[in-house]
């Protein structure tokens, strides 16, 4: 009988300690989250729900390995919460990075090309976050030839790749210009972009994002992930042009279907472009070739060593919009030229048409990248 009372005593003591630990975690994580939200969101209300550990355990079948989607730097789970499929992120022992990801995601949640946060659990030593579920997975798995082959996916077409590039450029333009202090993503790569059920891209992974302090033109970054621009290697000081460099690399990956770094310089289009794209070449062959060359040129401009010579992400968005519209203009123009039997002058006329529309496109693209961030 004494032993039973002893066991019961320790059971209650353990429960009390667990409750105190949850309360301490909630206080520490909640304080950190509130502090970051006040600094980054200017005290604007952002709808982030709170969930209990029990709700998330139930949603993931006790964080079952069968529900794991990603294992590595963070662990991602597929879960079912209140009748909705969700993505649940855990970063054990990395509360600061986890909260940074949530805060910037919440700050950007008004943009249609950002993975939207739903809520969080702050009662665990490291907070756990709930996001909308990207049904079609990582962009990398639809682009890299090795992954497409391994997973037996249908290769993504060029029109879709170009649209995704423009949408992500737009999201980065918003990140750089829509807030009182520019925010630098610091981790732009193929696995930072997820796709919903309609292949709409969702920018994510804001773990290392930093904002430029008021009155400063750059900021010291402690870490970058995957791609390091030359200026980061030299001084650890970065500006928005760091993201431009990383985006240029992303463009090259979309073009080639491979994880390459600036090997497109001086190469023939047919030698570097993903064969799946070249297989699409049909009636609009000339238009496609011009688009591909324009994107190669833009990618190389984004990845020049001197950050001052790189365009801004707003400029990049404008250029991608014009490249998209070139195909539409070219196709219509080609039809007119066929009627006139003047095929040989197609390139000249298409170039002239593009130049005539440049000023109006520029105004509209600037508005889309700065004033109306949801129209993508």
Helices and strands as residue ranges (DSSP letters): H 2-41, E 49-50, H 53-59, G 65-67, E 68-70, E 75-81, E 84-90, H 95-107, E 117-121, E 128-132, H 140-143, H 145-151, H 158-177, E 183-184, G 190-192, E 193-195, E 201-203, E 210-211, E 219-220, H 230-235, E 237-238, H 241-256, H 269-272, H 275-278, H 285-302, G 307-309, H 313-340, G 343-345, H 346-356, H 358-366, I 367-371
